[in-house]
Amino acid sequence: MKVYILFVLLFSSLIIGINAEAEKCENYFNVSTCSECQKELWDTWANPSSCGFFINLIKNIIKDYGYAVRHTQLTPYNFTPYDEAVKETCDERFSCTYDEAESSAKRVEEKCSNELSTKVDWSADPLTLNRTVTSAYGTVISFYFGIPDHDVMCFKSSSGDLCGIELTKPLINWLKENIPDGKFRISYDHKFVYKEDGSRLEIPRGIFFCGECQERVVKTFKYWPVNHPLPDYIVKNVYGSWEEEVNNFPNCPNNNSTTKHRRTLNRFSRRKIN
């Protein structure tokens, strides 16, 4: 489901470690002078409203990972700083209306119109994509989905974990098995994982589907764009159509979801795409 695109963008950027602690706009975008779009993105990230839930989460992740790197020896798949950042962000005051979120998104749209009209191959290796373009899409989507993002990520599952933590576990377990060294990049549409040598593996569809938190995703997101229509360019350039996206939502009966999930994992495990 491409509804996960921002979540995977976040998750992938953590693994890649793409200059996350850059102190200047020019450093982050690797340019001599930032464009109007890049300046708007940088300023938005520096002072985000609570409507940009994922933007605030990313800031906390950068802070917590930065502290961990300076004070401990982080090992592959040590997601303790990520877990702490999710808890910290969910503990913060969240106040947002759809009108406020739309207003924040439109400021980015005005300055990044060229970037947001660019077609993107969301299945490609993230390192091959234009960072300004993907950042513009990610920022706008962060605002439009800020309210449901918060409702899903901060929902406490029956296990006692927040869904923002619970949702990562199946993917992390699969990655540990298939790429033990932890050196990989995830495509923004969550379909592929790229290894350091440039080869890629197909991610099992079932990883993102069945389970309490996954069902919370479906329940929360399925009708959000129906009640709060997305801009046409987002629907066209990211989702194809929302009807198509909804058709890809899983139907997981409680009595056999675990079995189906395991079968999917076994079927696609270590499947290499040339």
JOJO-V329685 format. One record per run of one state. SS is the DSSP state (@ for helix, = for strand, . for the rest). FROM is the first residue (numbers start at 0). LEN is the number of residues. If there is no record, write none. Layout:
SS	FROM	LEN
SS	FROM	LEN
//
This chain:
.	0	1
@	1	15
.	16	8
@	24	5
.	29	6
@	35	11
.	46	6
@	52	19
.	71	8
@	79	12
.	91	6
@	97	14
.	111	3
@	114	3
.	117	8
@	125	3
.	128	2
@	130	14
.	144	1
@	145	8
.	153	2
=	155	1
.	156	5
=	161	1
@	162	16
.	178	5
=	183	3
.	186	5
=	191	4
.	195	4
=	199	3
.	202	2
@	204	4
.	208	3
@	211	10
.	221	2
@	223	4
.	227	4
@	231	8
.	239	2
@	241	6
.	247	9
@	256	12
.	268	3
=	271	2
.	273	1
//
